């Protein structure tokens, strides 16, 4: 894929995440209105109370999107846009591997497996924290399982990169 296409797609994704994060942090009511418009469904539970969890999550999402956008612009600007480059495999036990990748990958895989095995408990947690969909629906449980599979794939990728790229 051309670097301009990668840059455009990456910046669009980070801009979307930034808009969501800023709306969540600044005004949960406006975020609920945006979510109703974007998903074309009823959103309940977001409008009431101070919503400190939603504000903290919005701040984290906005910060991460700025961080990823900054890295993307820096990589494209310096001409070092590349994906996984494979080198000689090294063991992280020697101290040359990336411990962050192993820990993040392990946590992501654990979260994914838990979401696959216990989607109802994950759904009840989501409902307790203001998500618009009830966990009893088959569609919502299927989405939780899909999210679990994505977590497992991302975790495996983190571990793969941590082991292959010292």
C-alpha positions in Angstrom: 0.0 0.0 0.0 1.3 3.5 -0.8 2.5 5.6 2.1 -0.1 8.3 1.3 -2.9 5.8 1.5 -1.6 4.4 4.8 -1.3 8.0 6.1 -4.8 8.9 5.0 -6.4 5.8 6.5 -4.4 6.1 9.7 -5.2 9.8 10.1 -8.9 9.2 9.5 -9.0 6.4 12.1 -7.1 8.5 14.7 -9.3 11.5 13.9 -12.4 9.5 14.5 -11.0 8.2 17.8 -9.9 11.7 18.8 -13.4 13.1 18.2 -15.0 10.2 20.3 -12.4 10.7 23.1 -12.8 14.5 23.2 -16.6 14.2 23.2 -16.5 11.6 25.9 -14.2 13.8 28.1 -15.8 17.2 27.5 -19.5 16.4 27.4 -21.0 12.9 27.8 -24.4 14.3 26.7 -23.0 15.4 23.4 -21.2 12.1 23.1 -24.5 10.3 23.6 -26.1 12.5 20.9 -23.2 11.7 18.5 -23.5 8.0 19.4 -27.2 8.1 18.7 -26.6 9.8 15.3 -23.7 7.5 14.4 -25.3 4.1 15.4 -28.8 5.2 14.6 -30.0 3.5 17.8 -31.2 4.5 21.3 -28.4 5.1 23.7 -29.3 5.0 27.4 -27.5 5.5 30.6 -24.9 8.1 29.3 -26.9 11.2 30.0 -27.2 10.8 33.8 -24.7 11.7 36.5 -21.1 13.0 36.2 -19.9 10.0 34.3 -16.4 10.0 35.6 -15.6 6.6 34.0 -16.7 7.9 30.6 -14.6 11.1 31.0 -11.5 9.2 32.0 -12.0 6.7 29.1 -12.4 9.7 26.8 -9.2 11.3 28.0 -7.3 8.0 27.5 -8.8 7.5 24.0 -7.9 11.0 23.0 -4.4 10.7 24.3 -3.8 7.4 22.6 -5.2 8.7 19.3 -2.9 11.8 19.4 0.0 9.5 20.3 -0.7 7.1 17.4 -1.3 9.9 15.0 2.0 11.5 16.0 3.9 8.3 15.4 2.2 7.8 12.1 3.1 11.3 10.9 6.7 10.9 12.2 7.1 7.6 10.4 5.7 8.7 7.1 7.6 12.1 7.3 10.9 10.4 7.9 10.3 7.8 5.2 10.6 4.9 7.7 7.1 3.6 7.1 7.4 -0.1 7.4 5.5 -2.9 9.0 7.0 -5.9 10.8 10.6 -6.5 9.8 11.8 -9.9 10.7 15.2 -10.4 12.2 16.9 -13.3 13.9 14.6 -14.6 16.6 15.9 -13.9 20.1 14.6 -15.0 23.5 13.1 -12.2 25.7 14.8 -14.0 28.6 18.2 -12.8 27.4 17.1 -9.2 28.1 17.1 -8.2 24.4 13.4 -8.8 23.8 10.6 -6.4 24.5 8.9 -7.2 27.8 6.2 -4.6 27.1 5.0 -6.6 24.0 5.0 -9.8 25.9 3.0 -8.4 28.9 0.6 -6.5 26.6 0.1 -9.5 24.4 -0.5 -11.8 27.4 -3.1 -9.4 28.8 -4.8 -9.0 25.5 -5.0 -12.8 25.0 -6.3 -13.3 28.6 -9.0 -10.6 27.9 -9.9 -12.3 24.7 -10.2 -15.8 26.1 -12.2 -14.5 29.0 -14.6 -12.7 26.6 -15.0 -15.8 24.6 -15.6 -18.1 27.6 -17.8 -15.7 29.7 -19.5 -13.3 27.4 -22.5 -12.8 29.7 -20.3 -11.6 32.6 -18.5 -9.2 30.2 -21.9 -8.1 29.0 -23.2 -7.5 32.5 -20.1 -5.4 33.2 -20.8 -3.4 30.1 -24.4 -2.8 31.0 -23.4 -1.7 34.6 -21.1 0.8 33.1 -23.6 2.5 30.7 -23.4 0.7 27.4 -26.5 1.1 25.3 -27.1 -2.6 24.5 -28.5 -5.2 27.0 -26.3 -8.3 27.4 -29.3 -10.7 26.9 -29.4 -10.2 23.2 -27.7 -12.7 20.9 -26.2 -9.8 18.8 -24.6 -8.2 21.8 -23.1 -11.5 22.9 -21.8 -12.2 19.4 -20.1 -8.8 19.4 -18.4 -9.5 22.7 -17.1 -12.8 21.3 -15.9 -11.0 18.1 -14.1 -8.5 20.3 -12.6 -11.4 22.2 -11.3 -12.9 19.0 -9.8 -9.5 18.0 -8.1 -9.3 21.4 -6.5 -12.7 20.9 -5.3 -11.8 17.4 -3.8 -8.5 18.6 -2.2 -10.2 21.6 -0.7 -12.9 19.5 0.7 -10.2 17.1 2.2 -8.3 20.1 3.9 -11.5 21.3 5.1 -12.3 17.8 6.6 -8.9 17.3 8.2 -8.9 20.8 9.9 -12.3 20.2 10.9 -11.6 16.6 12.1 -8.0 16.9 14.5 -7.4 19.8 
